[in-house]
Amino acid sequence: MRLILCLLSSALCLLLATASQAQEYPSRTIRFVVGFTPGGPSDLLTRTIGQKLNERLGQPVVADNRPGAGGNLAGDIVAKAAPDGYTLLMANNAILATNASLYRNLPFDPVKDLAPIILVGAQPNVLVVHPAVPARSVAELIALAKASPGKLNYASSGNGAAPHLTAELFKTVAGVDMVHIAYKGAGPAIADLVAGQGVQLSFATAVSVMPFIQSGQLRALAVTTATRSSQLPDLPTMAEAGLPGVESTSWHGVATTAGTPPAIVTRLNREIAAILTLADVRRTLTTQGVDIIGGTPESFAAYIQAEIPKWAEIIRVSGARAD
């Protein structure tokens, strides 16, 4: 009986401590880790949401760019942080879904070591080429690639990122040979593409290339979603362009360290969900091609669980590897 009372007392103390911790949260600076360089979609979302969290929570929210290994460096930092809600991750489909199949020795388990908070949104990948490329349609690009195998270089924001895997899917379905040039983020990848420095095309996230499409510095050929993008309504889908089967989106969500008290996860979900309804935030994200999603931590976890096997099969068929 004494042992049972001791166990019950310990459990009660732990419960009260957790409740107290959640009630006092936050009481200091929150670190918001992003796995890619400034200028890309992950960075934009981190800073947009981080600024609003700062205002709503009354504590500084500091963006911490840690590019490397397709987002794995950032994922590992958050996975190994204290489970107290003071280290957040702007995660994406690479960190949470595809890297487990691309990398032989992932330093963390995206399912076991990270706690999903909210699925922020998704955006189409857009097939863009430098204006010097003599292709004005998907069919013309395929013909060009087949006429010069291994001569076209495509840029991506990193090994395992959606632009990389989408291009590999394109190569498999179209039967073409192109060379992958991986960068540490969308910013430098698109900068080189716009400048015509060593790369000729990319399956870039919409947020990364919208300004350059509008200015004529890049030519858009198609989107990789099942339906046309509301931001680029005149652009055909890959299926409409004659290449069904090339379908993908880039998605982003916020996660934290596994074991973080559920009350803190719920609080963060509630705050970020409210942020996503703000008119200025919606305007910022939608004008960059982001379809806002939201939802609960549970729905985000279910989404991740569905994405992992889907992309594992694409990686297996394409033979893509990141190490």
KADADA-V195589 format. One record per backbone hydrogen bond with DSSP energy under -0.5 kcal/mol. NH is the residue of the N-H (numbers start at 1). CO is the residue of the C=O. If there is no record, write none. Layout:
# KADADA-V195589
[[NH,CO] [NH,CO]]
This chain:
# KADADA-V195589
[[5,1] [6,2] [7,3] [8,4] [9,5] [10,6] [11,7] [12,8] [13,9] [14,10] [15,11] [16,12] [17,13] [18,14] [19,15] [20,16] [21,17] [22,18] [23,19] [24,20] [25,21] [30,60] [31,86] [32,30] [32,62] [33,31] [33,88] [34,64] [35,90] [37,184] [40,37] [44,40] [45,41] [46,42] [47,43] [48,44] [49,45] [50,46] [51,47] [52,48] [53,49] [54,50] [55,51] [56,52] [57,53] [58,54] [62,30] [62,60] [63,61] [64,32] [66,34] [66,64] [68,35] [71,68] [72,69] [73,68] [75,71] [76,72] [77,73] [78,74] [79,75] [80,76] [81,78] [84,82] [88,31] [89,255] [90,33] [91,89] [91,253] [93,251] [96,92] [97,93] [98,93] [99,94] [101,98] [102,98] [103,99] [110,108] [113,109] [115,256] [116,114] [117,254] [118,254] [120,118] [120,252] [121,252] [122,291] [123,250] [125,248] [126,204] [127,222] [128,126] [128,202] [129,219] [130,200] [131,217] [133,130] [135,133] [141,137] [142,138] [143,139] [144,140] [145,141] [146,142] [147,143] [148,144] [149,146] [150,177] [151,148] [154,179] [155,201] [156,181] [161,158] [164,161] [165,161] [166,162] [167,163] [168,164] [169,165] [170,166] [171,167] [172,168] [173,169] [174,170] [175,171] [176,171] [178,176] [179,152] [181,154] [182,180] [183,156] [185,157] [185,183] [189,185] [190,186] [191,187] [192,188] [193,189] [194,190] [195,191] [196,192] [196,193] [197,192] [198,196] [200,153] [201,153] [202,128] [203,155] [204,126] [204,202] [206,124] [208,205] [209,205] [209,206] [210,206] [213,209] [214,210] [215,211] [216,212] [216,213] [217,212] [218,212] [219,129] [220,218] [221,127] [222,127] [223,236] [224,125] [235,232] [238,223] [241,237] [242,239] [243,238] [246,243] [247,245] [248,224] [250,123] [251,249] [252,121] [253,91] [254,118] [255,89] [256,115] [257,87] [258,113] [260,257] [261,83] [264,261] [265,261] [266,262] [267,263] [268,264] [269,265] [270,266] [271,267] [272,268] [273,269] [274,270] [275,271] [276,272] [277,274] [278,275] [282,278] [283,279] [284,280] [285,281] [286,282] [287,283] [288,285] [289,286] [290,285] [291,122] [291,289] [292,290] [293,120] [294,119] [300,296] [301,297] [302,298] [303,299] [304,300] [305,301] [306,302] [307,303] [308,304] [309,305] [310,306] [311,307] [312,308] [313,309] [314,310] [315,311] [316,312] [317,313] [318,314] [319,315] [320,315] [322,102] [323,102]]
